[in-house]
């Protein structure tokens, strides 16, 4: 889950001019500029869901 401002879209636009266009590329731009940080979630379950396979895995794991 991301909480972001429109600055993320600016970072994505910058990343695209560099030939990159993923969310990770935009986040990397913000991290490099000191404008993004993370939050510790401890032992909580976490999975990036960016493919149908990852979604299926998460749904199975969470019994959804």
C-alpha positions, 0 to 999 in steps of 0.5 A: 500500500502506498500513500503518495502525492502527485510527486510520484507521477512527476517521478514516473515521468522523469523515469520514463525520460530515462527509458524506465517506466515501472512503479519501482523506477518512480520510487527509486527516483523519490528515494534518491531525492530523499522524498520517499520512506518506508514503514516497518511492518514487523512480521506482518504478511506482505506480498507484491501483487503485480502478476496474476500468479502473485494475486492467486498466491496471495488469495490462497494464502489469505483464504480469500 
